[in-house]
Amino acid sequence: MSGDFPKNAEEARLDRDTTREELAETLEALGHKLDVKTRVSESVDEKLDQATAKVADVTNEPTAVKFRQGADAVRANPVPVFAGVLGLLILIRLILRRRNS
């Protein structure tokens, strides 16, 4: 349509249907942009695929598979991994403090 007022009922229906399709596409695109969790997850998956490919190039295939399994385990259980890293940092700090005393 050229933006003019529809001349008959059929043109009005076609205009309405076209507008609905365009609005649905726009809302779908906005929904995808606003779904940050999914976009981040897709980005992480892509980066893990790239890292796994690099590990496979440097080492052998079973090592790359283990790397990917480990990365997936960390993504599935981030709290225990974070707690472990935090505990390790505290332990290192305590060791360095005693050494300097």
N, C-alpha and C positions, 0 to 999 in steps of 0.2 A: 504494500500500500504506500501511497505517496504522502500520507499524513493528512489527506483531506477527509472530510466527514463521509462515512459510507453512504452510498446512494440507495442501497436496498438492504433487505434483511440478510441475504446471502453474503454480501460484502461485509456486513457487520459481524456475522458469525466467523468468517474467515479471518477478519481482523482480530477478533477476540481470541480465536484459537492460536494465531501466530503470536499474539502478545503473551498468552499463557505459556507457550513453548519457550519463548525467549526468557520469560520470568523464571521458569523452572530451571533452565540452563544457568541463569545468573545465580539463583539461589544455591544450586548444586556447587558451582564454582566457589561461592562464598563459604559454603559449608566445608568444603575441602580446605580452604585457606584457614579457616578458624579451628579446624581439628588439629591442633598443635601436637597432641599426644601421638596421633597416627603418623603425622609427618616426621616427627622426631624418631619414632620407631622405624619408619622406612629408611631414614637417613642412617641410623645406626646399623641396620641390616646391610645397607649398601657398603658402609665402611668396613664392617666385619667381613663381608665377602671379599673386598679388596685386600684386607689384611691376611685373610686365609689364603688367598691366591699368592701373596708375596711369601708367606711362610712355606707354602708348597714349593715355590720356586727355589727357596734357599735350602730347605730340608727335603724330607720325603713326604709322601702323601699321608701315611698314618700320623705323623707329627702334626700336619695341618688339620687333620680330622680331630685330634685331641685338643688342639688350640681352639677350634670352633666349639667343641663340646664344653670346654672350660669357659669360654666367653658366654655361651648360652646359659651355663649354670650361674655365672655372676649376674647376668641380666634377670634370671628368674629369682635369685635370692640376694638382692643387693645389701640388705641390712646386715647379715652375718659377715659378708665380705668387708663392708665398711667398718664394722666393729673390730674385725681382725686387724685391719690396717691401722685403725686408731690405736688399738692396744700395742701394736708394734711400734708406732711412733712414740707412744708414752714410754715404752721400755727403752728405746734408743735414747730418749732424752734423759731418763734416769741414769743410764749407764754413762752418758757423757757428763752429767753433773758430778757423779762420783769420781770419775776420772780427773776432772778439773779441781776437785776439792783436795 
